Amino acid sequence: MTLRELWRGLDGWLIGAALALCAMSVVTLALTTPNLVPGSPLYLAKHQFIWIVIGLLVMAGMMWMPHDLLRRLRWPIYGLTLVLLLLVLVHGQSVLGAQRWINIGPFQFQPSEFAKLGVIVILADILERKKGAIRGLRDMVPAILIALVPMLLVMKQPDLGTALVIAGILGVLLYEAGGSGWKILALYLGTAGAVVLLVWLHLTAGFPLPLHHYQLTRLLAFVNPNADPLGTGYNLIQSEIAIASGHIHGVSVGEVSALISFLPAADTDFAFASLGLVSGLVGMLTALGLYAVVVGRALTIARQETDGYSALVVVGAAALLTIHVFMNVGMATGVMPVVGVPAPFLSYGGSSVVTDFAALGLILSSRLHRVHLSFR
């Protein structure tokens, strides 16, 4: 591949928007976590920058991998995904009651983040083979079962947020592969209704639920956070206060340290609220605009793709990023329950940042190899 082909194959708007979000992340971390590690005021900002560089290298590697090779490796990738999810349940590192990480030297690796990519790679193949022939639930069963296995393993950690993200990716790909939107919607509404019924039975009759107590209390706190403002509703209330405190342009640098101390998980789950505190409405709207550019360019690349498998892979990667944005922003603003989903490119964390860039690599690979073929 020549330099001209490489240059034509890159998408400046897509990469530029992602890097702008990364820059916002580093600046926000520098302003909101100066006292987190004594003697190292920029600890998280520096580490986030390192993860961004690693993420860019992973993105570059994914870009060079053609999707036909990815398709041939779909089952080994899916198998490795399941092995890692099982491994974390046996030998994983437990933090705050959640066993989601595997220690690799000084680093922590979160298999559930990369499981989303493994699910996209395998679902794209299964659904491309059935594209245009998905007429009912029976035709959806193979894809549902493939997604359900990692979802159950992830929930066992427990990680309800990632399980919901995988469920969302499944729904998007079912629709993109030709499934009826109404039937897919009915399937998800039926599932949600069943969950509500089970929760009601649990609260009224002690019916056992496959959820940890803190997960259930988070869901209930979403309905009425003020019922327990110093307990289950605290995170949500503090997030809304942080966003409101930012006003239009954000608070002054001197006020950040005093206000941010009251916001839990300010660098991860509530990174969007941290951004709102530091940069106000202007910063939040800018971030949402950059997300729109990333997703819009990804969908444009998907629509230009002539290969059915590649198109589904790109749509799946775009769905991953989009669902993360909706869920994280929804958590921060109180329109969705707190389920622990990071904001793409904005939240601190190596596994999440690298996964975000790997998703970009899947998207750019489609464009890069299509341009390469056009030069031949």
TIVO-885992 format. One line per field, with one value per residue (C-alpha): residue number from 1; x, y, z. Coordinates in steps of 0.02 Angstrom, whole numbers, always signed. Example, Ala and Ser with C-alpha at 12.3 -4.5 7.8 and 13.67 -1.06 7.14 Angstrom:
# residues 2
k 1;2
px +615;+684
py -225;-53
pz +390;+357
# end
This chain:
# residues 376
k 1;2;3;4;5;6;7;8;9;10;11;12;13;14;15;16;17;18;19;20;21;22;23;24;25;26;27;28;29;30;31;32;33;34;35;36;37;38;39;40;41;42;43;44;45;46;47;48;49;50;51;52;53;54;55;56;57;58;59;60;61;62;63;64;65;66;67;68;69;70;71;72;73;74;75;76;77;78;79;80;81;82;83;84;85;86;87;88;89;90;91;92;93;94;95;96;97;98;99;100;101;102;103;104;105;106;107;108;109;110;111;112;113;114;115;116;117;118;119;120;121;122;123;124;125;126;127;128;129;130;131;132;133;134;135;136;137;138;139;140;141;142;143;144;145;146;147;148;149;150;151;152;153;154;155;156;157;158;159;160;161;162;163;164;165;166;167;168;169;170;171;172;173;174;175;176;177;178;179;180;181;182;183;184;185;186;187;188;189;190;191;192;193;194;195;196;197;198;199;200;201;202;203;204;205;206;207;208;209;210;211;212;213;214;215;216;217;218;219;220;221;222;223;224;225;226;227;228;229;230;231;232;233;234;235;236;237;238;239;240;241;242;243;244;245;246;247;248;249;250;251;252;253;254;255;256;257;258;259;260;261;262;263;264;265;266;267;268;269;270;271;272;273;274;275;276;277;278;279;280;281;282;283;284;285;286;287;288;289;290;291;292;293;294;295;296;297;298;299;300;301;302;303;304;305;306;307;308;309;310;311;312;313;314;315;316;317;318;319;320;321;322;323;324;325;326;327;328;329;330;331;332;333;334;335;336;337;338;339;340;341;342;343;344;345;346;347;348;349;350;351;352;353;354;355;356;357;358;359;360;361;362;363;364;365;366;367;368;369;370;371;372;373;374;375;376
px +0;+73;+79;-50;-169;-139;-173;-333;-388;-378;-528;-466;-634;-654;-477;-475;-638;-576;-411;-503;-605;-443;-369;-524;-501;-319;-355;-506;-407;-265;-387;-494;-366;-214;-215;-262;-84;+30;+187;+119;-13;-33;-31;-196;-173;-1;-63;-212;-95;+7;-151;-201;-33;-52;-230;-169;-44;-182;-292;-151;-133;-320;-323;-198;-298;-420;-594;-586;-442;-541;-686;-577;-519;-695;-712;-537;-571;-739;-663;-523;-654;-746;-583;-531;-704;-694;-516;-562;-695;-564;-406;-469;-428;-574;-600;-748;-840;-820;-703;-669;-481;-332;-162;-24;+130;+95;-58;-238;-327;-518;-575;-756;-705;-627;-769;-878;-763;-760;-950;-956;-834;-935;-1109;-1066;-1026;-1181;-1299;-1219;-1255;-1438;-1452;-1623;-1689;-1722;-1911;-1945;-1876;-1821;-1702;-1631;-1597;-1419;-1359;-1449;-1366;-1193;-1214;-1298;-1148;-1026;-1169;-1198;-1012;-996;-1147;-1064;-917;-1035;-1041;-1220;-1168;-1061;-1196;-1320;-1196;-1179;-1369;-1379;-1250;-1348;-1508;-1423;-1342;-1505;-1590;-1446;-1450;-1631;-1727;-1896;-1877;-2047;-2006;-1836;-1918;-2051;-1915;-1822;-1980;-2038;-1871;-1878;-2055;-2001;-1859;-1980;-2095;-1952;-1896;-2074;-2085;-1917;-1974;-2145;-2115;-1926;-1909;-1721;-1638;-1476;-1419;-1310;-1394;-1298;-1351;-1533;-1519;-1439;-1586;-1710;-1614;-1637;-1826;-1810;-1632;-1696;-1769;-1592;-1489;-1340;-1341;-1400;-1449;-1290;-1190;-1330;-1371;-1189;-1170;-1317;-1248;-1077;-1154;-1264;-1115;-1023;-1154;-1107;-917;-868;-801;-633;-478;-474;-651;-625;-533;-664;-812;-742;-709;-896;-916;-885;-795;-761;-627;-723;-912;-946;-813;-948;-1005;-824;-814;-974;-901;-737;-801;-987;-1123;-1002;-884;-1023;-1101;-930;-902;-1073;-1035;-870;-960;-1084;-940;-862;-1024;-1080;-916;-923;-1098;-1046;-903;-1024;-1144;-1002;-947;-998;-951;-1093;-980;-872;-1026;-1094;-925;-918;-1099;-1062;-910;-1012;-1151;-1025;-967;-1143;-1218;-1075;-1107;-1295;-1273;-1133;-1213;-1379;-1302;-1222;-1382;-1501;-1600;-1527;-1481;-1300;-1227;-1042;-1012;-865;-877;-778;-608;-660;-660;-496;-444;-325;-442;-582;-470;-382;-551;-616;-467;-480;-660;-596;-469;-609;-700;-546;-493;-649;-609;-423;-439;-581;-470;-327;-437;-491;-308;-279
py +0;+168;+326;+403;+259;+270;+457;+436;+292;+390;+490;+655;+705;+540;+535;+720;+713;+564;+650;+809;+707;+631;+804;+856;+700;+737;+920;+875;+743;+867;+993;+874;+751;+856;+790;+609;+542;+636;+699;+668;+801;+746;+558;+513;+639;+567;+389;+432;+508;+347;+244;+358;+328;+140;+153;+241;+101;-28;+72;+72;-116;-145;-31;-142;-300;-331;-383;-545;-601;-545;-651;-805;-781;-751;-915;-909;-728;-775;-926;-819;-695;-830;-900;-728;-699;-867;-833;-669;-760;-884;-779;-602;-455;-399;-212;-142;-308;-328;-458;-386;-367;-478;-416;-416;-351;-173;-159;-215;-289;-291;-432;-373;-216;-317;-444;-314;-317;-507;-511;-388;-493;-654;-578;-488;-656;-747;-607;-572;-752;-726;-549;-520;-685;-634;-646;-692;-741;-912;-829;-720;-863;-908;-728;-708;-865;-810;-642;-716;-822;-676;-572;-700;-716;-527;-515;-644;-525;-426;-297;-255;-105;-205;-338;-202;-133;-306;-322;-153;-202;-362;-263;-140;-279;-379;-225;-186;-365;-346;-392;-310;-157;-189;-370;-324;-185;-306;-429;-298;-223;-397;-433;-266;-304;-474;-391;-265;-407;-504;-350;-325;-507;-489;-336;-404;-591;-613;-693;-721;-611;-638;-465;-408;-302;-144;-164;-174;-23;+76;+36;+84;+244;+297;+303;+413;+463;+581;+434;+398;+554;+504;+322;+244;+411;+503;+474;+532;+685;+738;+716;+830;+958;+954;+984;+1125;+1206;+1220;+1340;+1400;+1406;+1302;+1349;+1433;+1327;+1374;+1308;+1140;+1052;+1098;+1047;+889;+805;+778;+688;+498;+412;+582;+512;+359;+335;+520;+591;+684;+768;+816;+892;+989;+1057;+1110;+1176;+1202;+1186;+1240;+1095;+966;+1022;+1021;+841;+788;+872;+777;+614;+653;+677;+509;+413;+507;+472;+289;+267;+354;+230;+87;+147;+158;-21;-148;-302;-355;-422;-265;-154;-248;-239;-51;-28;-137;-31;+128;+53;+13;+194;+265;+157;+204;+388;+374;+270;+374;+542;+471;+416;+586;+682;+567;+501;+324;+212;+211;+51;+94;+125;+239;+383;+343;+430;+537;+421;+367;+186;+86;-55;+63;+186;+47;-33;+134;+152;-30;+6;+154;+36;-81;+66;+138;-34;-37;+131;+98;-68;-5;+140;+17;-89;+65;+101;-72
pz +0;-52;+53;-64;-33;+154;+154;+52;+163;+324;+382;+453;+526;+617;+687;+726;+824;+926;+965;+1015;+1140;+1205;+1228;+1327;+1434;+1475;+1517;+1624;+1719;+1747;+1821;+1924;+1996;+2048;+2227;+2193;+2202;+2324;+2240;+2065;+2026;+1844;+1877;+1793;+1652;+1612;+1616;+1509;+1380;+1380;+1353;+1210;+1125;+1149;+1083;+926;+896;+917;+798;+669;+685;+666;+513;+422;+456;+312;+364;+264;+377;+528;+466;+448;+628;+696;+794;+872;+923;+997;+1085;+1158;+1217;+1314;+1386;+1451;+1526;+1614;+1669;+1752;+1854;+1917;+1935;+1915;+2028;+2136;+2161;+2259;+2249;+2060;+1986;+1814;+1797;+1760;+1820;+1689;+1778;+1835;+1722;+1741;+1591;+1580;+1464;+1461;+1365;+1224;+1229;+1143;+991;+990;+989;+843;+739;+761;+750;+588;+507;+572;+523;+354;+306;+353;+286;+211;+281;+461;+470;+649;+818;+756;+632;+770;+892;+832;+850;+1018;+1088;+1027;+1115;+1269;+1323;+1348;+1420;+1557;+1593;+1605;+1722;+1834;+1867;+1895;+1755;+1708;+1603;+1481;+1468;+1417;+1289;+1209;+1207;+1120;+989;+955;+925;+807;+705;+696;+623;+505;+441;+389;+545;+574;+683;+764;+805;+876;+978;+1040;+1091;+1193;+1269;+1316;+1398;+1491;+1548;+1613;+1710;+1788;+1837;+1917;+2014;+2076;+2130;+2218;+2314;+2360;+2378;+2394;+2222;+2188;+2057;+1958;+2016;+2158;+2291;+2242;+2060;+2111;+2225;+2083;+1970;+2105;+2144;+1963;+1992;+2147;+2195;+2331;+2427;+2490;+2448;+2555;+2500;+2337;+2259;+2308;+2148;+2034;+2138;+2147;+1959;+1925;+2049;+1963;+1792;+1857;+1945;+1779;+1708;+1533;+1533;+1685;+1856;+1886;+1912;+2095;+2124;+2038;+2179;+2309;+2203;+2120;+2288;+2309;+2141;+2151;+2006;+1929;+1814;+1751;+1764;+1786;+1670;+1574;+1735;+1770;+1597;+1633;+1794;+1712;+1545;+1571;+1440;+1304;+1341;+1352;+1187;+1106;+1165;+1101;+934;+922;+961;+824;+701;+751;+734;+578;+487;+542;+472;+311;+292;+325;+190;+65;+101;-33;+68;+183;+321;+327;+331;+482;+572;+547;+604;+756;+802;+779;+887;+1025;+1034;+1017;+1154;+1270;+1239;+1270;+1427;+1504;+1466;+1523;+1689;+1717;+1680;+1773;+1625;+1639;+1787;+1848;+1773;+1760;+1574;+1525;+1402;+1242;+1236;+1385;+1536;+1616;+1593;+1486;+1433;+1385;+1290;+1194;+1151;+1087;+971;+917;+866;+763;+685;+630;+552;+464;+401;+293;+214;+197;+106;-4;-60;-88;-202;-300;-342;-411
# end
